[in-house]
Amino acid sequence: MAGDFCDTLDKAAEDERESTLRRTLIHAIDTQGYLDADVAQEAVVAAALVATQCLDGEPVNPHFGPDQPLPELSTDLRELAVQALDRVLGEPSELAQLWGEANKVGTWRTNLSRL
């Protein structure tokens, strides 16, 4: 799923990449009820990509991130990224449920909080 989302970003024109990230974050934020794992995973990837441009942000792993560089992103995406991550971590969220079933929810939450 993360690779698919990065492929989508790579296929988008440079001036469309930010709007692709924005739409992905907003989709997760605005989802009412059960948050599907696919939507949540894309939101996590989008948030991680936004975080790379923050002060002290970790660079994208070249094996897992998009091949094409991202443009300088608007800083308002940072708040959307936080809101999307809050939604992914909240209930009802299939991704949170799956990590809980794997008994790795603590590590997962810690990693997401670093973003």
Rosetta blueprint (number, residue, H / E / L):
1 M L
2 A H
3 G H
4 D H
5 F H
6 C H
7 D H
8 T H
9 L H
10 D H
11 K H
12 A L
13 A L
14 E H
15 D H
16 E H
17 R H
18 E H
19 S H
20 T H
21 L H
22 R H
23 R H
24 T H
25 L H
26 I H
27 H H
28 A H
29 I H
30 D H
31 T L
32 Q L
33 G L
34 Y L
35 L E
36 D L
37 A H
38 D H
39 V H
40 A H
41 Q H
42 E H
43 A H
44 V H
45 V H
46 A H
47 A H
48 A H
49 L H
50 V H
51 A H
52 T L
53 Q L
54 C L
55 L L
56 D L
57 G L
58 E L
59 P L
60 V L
61 N L
62 P L
63 H L
64 F L
65 G L
66 P L
67 D L
68 Q L
69 P L
70 L L
71 P L
72 E L
73 L L
74 S L
75 T L
76 D H
77 L H
78 R H
79 E H
80 L H
81 A H
82 V H
83 Q H
84 A H
85 L H
86 D H
87 R H
88 V H
89 L H
90 G L
91 E L
92 P L
93 S E
94 E H
95 L H
96 A H
97 Q H
98 L H
99 W H
100 G H
101 E H
102 A L
103 N L
104 K L
105 V H
106 G H
107 T H
108 W H
109 R H
110 T H
111 N H
112 L H
113 S H
114 R H
115 L L
